[in-house]
Amino acid sequence: MTEYEKWNLVLQAVVAITAFATLAFLYRQVRVMVDQIVATQDASKAQSVMAIVTFLQSSEARTSRECVRSILSTRHHSEWTDDEKRHAAAVCANYDVVASLLKAGLAPTGVIVANWGPSIIHCHQVLSPYISAMRSGSGAQSSYWSNFDWLRAQAGTQ
């Protein structure tokens, strides 16, 4: 083997080692970036859950749910006052909005259903006749508050 061939082999070995080291370094960087993306997604979902929790725990939402669960649950929906109907509509709308966010994948459904499941089920049960009446009124659509129906179904499976 000539001197040139020896140096050529040495140079090729150095290039190969450098290439493998570069690949290992790039693989490590890709893994770190993937971990950062996953952490960012988790943080985003946590932030979304916190926003939904804040929304559901607002005093207006809590007052409306309390009205539905303690007052409206004891009377037929035809006997509700205008103020009570506003509370009923607020609960339907609140849970409908939350469900649309969950269906869009902006937050994990399980966290909300696990914590508000009994309220979702009870409110939906109490408000079902009211929802049906709102869906059958003039100019109404059968899909009115349908996300609330979906949320109720999710709560029933937990």
C-alpha positions in Angstrom: 0.0 0.0 0.0 1.4 3.4 -1.0 1.8 6.3 1.3 -1.0 8.1 -0.6 -3.4 5.2 0.0 -2.6 5.1 3.7 -3.4 8.8 4.1 -6.5 8.4 2.0 -7.7 5.6 4.4 -6.9 7.7 7.4 -8.7 10.7 5.9 -11.8 8.6 5.0 -11.9 7.2 8.6 -11.8 10.7 10.0 -14.5 11.8 7.6 -16.6 8.8 8.6 -16.2 9.4 12.3 -17.0 13.1 11.9 -20.1 12.2 9.9 -21.3 9.7 12.5 -20.6 12.3 15.3 -22.6 14.9 13.3 -25.5 12.5 12.9 -25.5 11.7 16.6 -25.4 15.4 17.5 -28.3 16.1 15.0 -30.3 13.2 16.4 -29.9 14.6 19.9 -31.0 18.1 18.8 -34.1 16.7 17.1 -35.0 14.7 20.2 -34.6 17.9 22.3 -36.8 19.9 19.9 -39.4 17.1 19.9 -39.4 17.2 23.7 -39.8 21.0 23.7 -42.7 20.8 21.3 -44.4 18.2 23.5 -43.8 20.3 26.6 -45.3 23.4 24.7 -48.4 21.4 23.7 -48.9 20.1 27.3 -48.5 23.7 28.6 -51.0 24.9 26.0 -53.6 22.2 27.0 -53.0 23.1 30.7 -53.6 26.7 29.9 -56.8 25.8 28.0 -58.1 23.8 30.9 -57.4 26.6 33.2 -59.3 29.0 31.0 -62.3 26.7 30.9 -62.1 26.2 34.6 -62.0 30.0 35.1 -65.0 30.3 32.8 -67.0 27.6 34.6 -66.1 29.0 38.0 -67.1 32.6 37.3 -69.8 33.8 39.7 -72.3 34.2 36.9 -71.9 30.7 35.7 -72.0 29.3 39.2 -75.1 31.3 40.0 -76.9 30.0 36.9 -75.9 26.4 37.6 -77.1 26.8 41.2 -80.4 28.1 40.0 -80.9 25.2 37.6 -79.8 22.6 40.1 -81.7 23.8 43.2 -84.7 25.9 41.9 -85.5 24.9 38.3 -85.1 21.2 39.1 -88.1 21.4 41.4 -90.5 23.0 38.9 -91.8 22.3 35.4 -90.1 24.5 32.7 -93.5 26.2 31.8 -93.5 27.7 35.3 -90.1 29.3 35.1 -89.8 33.1 35.3 -88.0 35.1 32.7 -85.0 35.5 35.1 -84.9 31.7 35.6 -85.1 31.2 31.9 -82.1 33.4 31.5 -80.2 31.3 34.0 -81.3 28.1 32.1 -80.1 29.6 28.8 -76.8 30.7 30.4 -76.1 27.2 31.6 -77.0 25.7 28.2 -74.8 28.2 26.4 -71.9 27.8 28.9 -71.8 24.1 28.6 -72.3 24.3 24.8 -69.3 26.6 24.5 -67.2 24.4 26.7 -68.2 21.3 24.7 -67.3 23.0 21.4 -63.8 23.8 22.8 -63.4 20.2 23.9 -64.6 18.8 20.6 -62.1 21.0 18.8 -59.4 19.3 20.9 -58.3 22.5 22.6 -58.4 20.8 26.0 -58.7 17.2 27.3 -62.3 16.2 27.7 -61.6 13.9 30.7 -60.5 16.7 33.0 -63.7 18.7 32.6 -66.0 15.6 32.6 -64.3 14.2 35.7 -64.9 17.4 37.6 -68.2 18.7 36.3 -69.8 15.4 35.2 -72.5 15.3 37.8 -73.4 18.9 37.2 -73.4 18.4 33.4 -75.7 15.3 33.7 -78.0 16.9 36.2 -78.3 20.3 34.4 -78.9 18.5 31.1 -81.6 16.4 32.6 -83.3 19.4 34.2 -82.9 21.5 31.0 -83.9 18.9 28.4 -87.5 20.0 28.1 -86.4 23.6 27.9 -83.9 22.7 25.2 -86.5 20.8 23.3 -88.8 23.8 23.5 -86.1 26.2 22.3 -85.3 23.8 19.4 -88.9 23.6 18.3 -89.7 27.3 18.4 -90.2 29.4 15.2 -87.0 30.0 13.4 -85.1 27.6 15.7 -82.8 24.8 14.6 -82.7 21.3 15.8 -78.9 21.6 16.4 -79.4 24.4 19.0 -77.1 23.6 21.9 -76.2 20.3 20.4 -72.7 20.5 21.8 -74.3 20.4 25.3 -75.9 17.1 24.2 -72.5 15.8 23.2 -71.0 16.9 26.5 -73.8 15.2 28.4 -73.0 12.0 26.4 -69.3 12.3 27.3 -70.2 12.8 31.0 -72.3 9.7 30.9 -69.5 7.5 29.7 -67.1 8.4 32.5 
